[in-house]
Each structure stands twice: as structure tokens, then as C-alpha cells.
């Protein structure tokens, strides 16, 4: 028997390895940071009251952005009144018109059968063009 050589027993280490948990936490943090702006996007719309009010007589002539039943966009200004435009051209026209008359109100006139998405796209475009608030044109009930 060899008494001079003894095996030393290793003590087991009772510590938790936290490195994988830190990695998972950082990945989750990056995911939440990337998705937070997408979740908070939206269009702020003041919902119309039950009874619509007439526009004041002394206000500037309103800019009327229209959508027909087929989803074509129009802006009631100048000679482009009956000419369909895309959203980018409409935004440029609204910006140039607001430079001339910054106090003029902007209203949306849409066909009753138009898709909701088309109205939202138009309102988001108007908001991006710098329109502070958008009104919705309605027809009084018969």
C-alpha cells in the first residue's frame, strides 16, 4: 500500500453559472427595444360627435382630401380637382398649400363604401405632411 500518495477529493462548487442568463436577458432586451416603436405607432383621430358642427364662416377655405369608391385620392385645390393623385403627390400638394395658407383647415371626404385602410393611409399621409388636425366630412342624416 502506498501511504505517501493520497488522493485529494475535490470539493464540489455550489455556484450558479449566470452567464447564460445574462445572454438571454440581453437578447430579450434587444427584442423589446426593437418592437416597442412598432407597437406604439398609430394615428391619433378625434372621433366625431353625434351631431356634426358646421365650419365657421370666417375660417379659411378648407383643403378637402377625397377618396372615391375605387380608392383613388384627390385634393380639391387648383386645377387638380378632378385628377387622381397618389399619396406622395397629395402630401406635397398639401405641404405647399399650407405654406400659402397655414390656417386653412384640412378635411377628409370619403365615399361610404371605401375601405377603412384607405382612409387611415390618407390620414397618416396628411399627418406626415404636417397637418395638425384633420376633420371628417359627413352628410347630415335625412
C-alpha positions in Angstrom: 0.0 0.0 0.0 1.1 3.4 -0.8 0.5 5.7 2.1 2.6 8.6 0.9 0.2 9.3 -2.0 -3.3 10.2 -1.1 -6.0 11.3 -3.4 -7.4 14.6 -2.7 -11.1 14.9 -3.1 -12.3 17.8 -5.0 -15.0 19.8 -3.3 -18.0 20.4 -5.5 -18.6 24.0 -6.3 -22.0 25.2 -5.4 -22.2 28.4 -7.6 -24.7 29.1 -10.3 -23.3 30.0 -13.7 -25.2 33.2 -14.5 -23.5 33.9 -17.9 -26.3 32.1 -19.9 -29.0 34.0 -18.1 -27.3 37.3 -18.8 -27.1 36.4 -22.5 -30.8 35.5 -22.6 -31.7 38.8 -20.8 -29.7 40.9 -23.3 -31.4 39.1 -26.2 -34.8 39.8 -24.7 -33.9 43.4 -24.1 -32.9 43.9 -27.7 -36.1 42.3 -28.9 -38.2 44.5 -26.7 -36.3 47.6 -27.8 -36.8 46.7 -31.5 -40.6 46.0 -31.1 -41.5 48.9 -28.8 -41.7 51.6 -31.6 -43.8 49.3 -33.8 -46.3 48.7 -31.0 -46.8 52.4 -30.2 -47.4 53.6 -33.8 -50.9 54.8 -34.5 -52.9 57.6 -35.9 -54.5 60.0 -33.4 -58.0 60.8 -34.5 -60.6 62.9 -32.7 -63.7 60.9 -33.1 -66.7 62.8 -34.5 -69.5 63.8 -32.2 -73.1 62.5 -32.8 -74.1 65.9 -34.3 -71.5 67.4 -36.6 -70.9 71.1 -36.3 -70.8 73.5 -39.3 -67.4 75.1 -40.0 -67.3 78.8 -39.0 -68.0 81.2 -41.9 -64.9 83.3 -41.2 -62.4 80.4 -41.4 -60.2 79.9 -44.5 -61.4 77.8 -47.4 -60.7 74.2 -46.3 -58.4 71.8 -48.1 -60.6 68.7 -49.0 -58.8 65.4 -49.4 -61.2 62.9 -51.0 -61.3 59.2 -51.6 -63.7 57.7 -54.1 -65.3 54.3 -54.1 -62.4 52.8 -56.0 -59.8 54.1 -53.5 -58.4 56.9 -55.7 -57.2 60.0 -53.9 -58.0 63.6 -54.8 -57.1 67.0 -53.4 -59.6 69.8 -54.0 -57.2 72.6 -54.8 -56.4 74.5 -58.0 -56.8 72.7 -61.3 -56.2 69.2 -60.0 -59.7 69.0 -58.6 -60.8 66.0 -60.7 -57.4 64.4 -61.2 -56.5 61.3 -59.1 -53.1 61.6 -57.4 -51.0 59.2 -55.3 -50.3 59.7 -51.6 -46.8 61.2 -52.1 -48.1 63.8 -54.6 -51.0 64.6 -52.3 -48.6 65.1 -49.4 -46.5 67.5 -51.5 -49.6 69.4 -52.6 -50.9 69.8 -49.0 -47.5 71.0 -47.8 -47.2 73.6 -50.5 -50.8 74.8 -49.9 -50.3 75.0 -46.1 -47.2 77.2 -46.7 -49.5 79.6 -48.6 -52.4 79.5 -46.1 -51.2 77.9 -42.8 -54.6 78.4 -41.0 -56.7 76.6 -43.6 -58.4 73.5 -42.1 -58.0 70.1 -43.7 -60.9 67.7 -44.0 -61.3 64.2 -45.4 -64.2 63.3 -47.6 -64.6 59.7 -48.3 -67.2 57.5 -50.1 -69.3 55.4 -47.7 -68.1 52.2 -49.4 -64.4 53.0 -49.2 -62.1 50.7 -47.3 -61.1 51.8 -43.8 -57.4 51.2 -44.6 -57.6 53.8 -47.4 -58.9 56.4 -45.0 -56.2 55.6 -42.4 -53.5 55.8 -45.1 -54.7 59.2 -46.2 -54.9 60.5 -42.6 -51.4 59.2 -41.9 -50.1 60.9 -45.0 -51.7 64.2 -44.0 -50.2 63.9 -40.5 -46.8 63.3 -42.1 -47.3 66.3 -44.3 -47.6 68.5 -41.2 -51.3 68.8 -40.8 -52.0 69.5 -37.1 -55.6 68.2 -37.2 -57.9 66.5 -39.7 -61.6 66.8 -39.9 -64.0 64.3 -41.3 -66.8 65.4 -43.7 -70.2 64.0 -43.0 -73.6 64.4 -44.5 -76.5 65.0 -42.2 -78.9 62.2 -41.8 -82.2 62.5 -43.6 
